[in-house]
Amino acid sequence: MTEIQFDVIAALLPTRINKPKSKEAAKLVLVDGKRNIEACHITGLKPNAVGNAIKRYKNAHDLILTAYNDK
């Protein structure tokens, strides 16, 4: 995922499920290419929280791609 794609998805996700640390963790993995465990260490989040954040961003990304038939 590109940084621009990530930023668009971040803007679309509701704030209540897009907390700053979750957003940072998802970006570390999806944009910067870090491993989940590295994102855990950097953000202080537990592995399940990082996994959930990544899943939210990936799901939103897939929905957008499907909507524009770019998958």
FENSUL-V137728 format. One record per pair of residues at least 24 apart in sequence whose ideal C-beta (glycine too) atoms are under 10 Angstrom apart, sorted by the first residue. I is the first residue (numbers start at 0). J is the second residue. Records with the same first field share a line. If there is no record, write none. Layout:
# FENSUL-V137728
I->J / J
This chain:
# FENSUL-V137728
0->25 / 26 / 28 / 29 / 30 / 56 / 57 / 60
1->29 / 30
2->26 / 29 / 30 / 31
3->30
4->29 / 30 / 56 / 59 / 60 / 63 / 64
5->29 / 30 / 31 / 56 / 59 / 60
6->30
7->59 / 60 / 63
8->55 / 56 / 57 / 58 / 59 / 60 / 62 / 63
9->56 / 59
11->59 / 62 / 63
12->52 / 55 / 56 / 59
13->55
16->51 / 52 / 55
17->52 / 55 / 56
18->44 / 48 / 52
20->44 / 48 / 49 / 52
21->48 / 49 / 51 / 52 / 53 / 55 / 56
22->52 / 55 / 56
23->49 / 52
24->48 / 49 / 50 / 51 / 52 / 53 / 56
25->49 / 50 / 51 / 52 / 53 / 54 / 55 / 56 / 57
26->52 / 53 / 56
27->52 / 53
28->52 / 53 / 56 / 57
29->53 / 56 / 57 / 60
30->56
